[in-house]
Amino acid sequence: MTVEDVIEEIVGDIADEYDKPEPEPMMVIDETAAELDGRVYIDDLNDALKLKIPEDEDFDSAAGLLRNGPSPVPVAPPRDGAL
């Protein structure tokens, strides 16, 4: 156990030179596609992609929209071809 481990238990994660950077939560691929983290809020998604996805009390994130939205949204297969 290190001093950093003890401090992180008290105050939360501490970024240092050994931590890998987190990937961007949203990456626009082209004008018809984007790859995003399910935790991206609908407000942020609407602002970044100039969309008008209505907000609902059943969901406030992209993952919530997929799970509880008005209709299923198709999901692209993984890039490596595996299902």
Beta strands, then each sheet from edge to edge (+ up, - down):
strand 1: 26-30
strand 2: 33-36
sheet 1: 1+ 2-
end
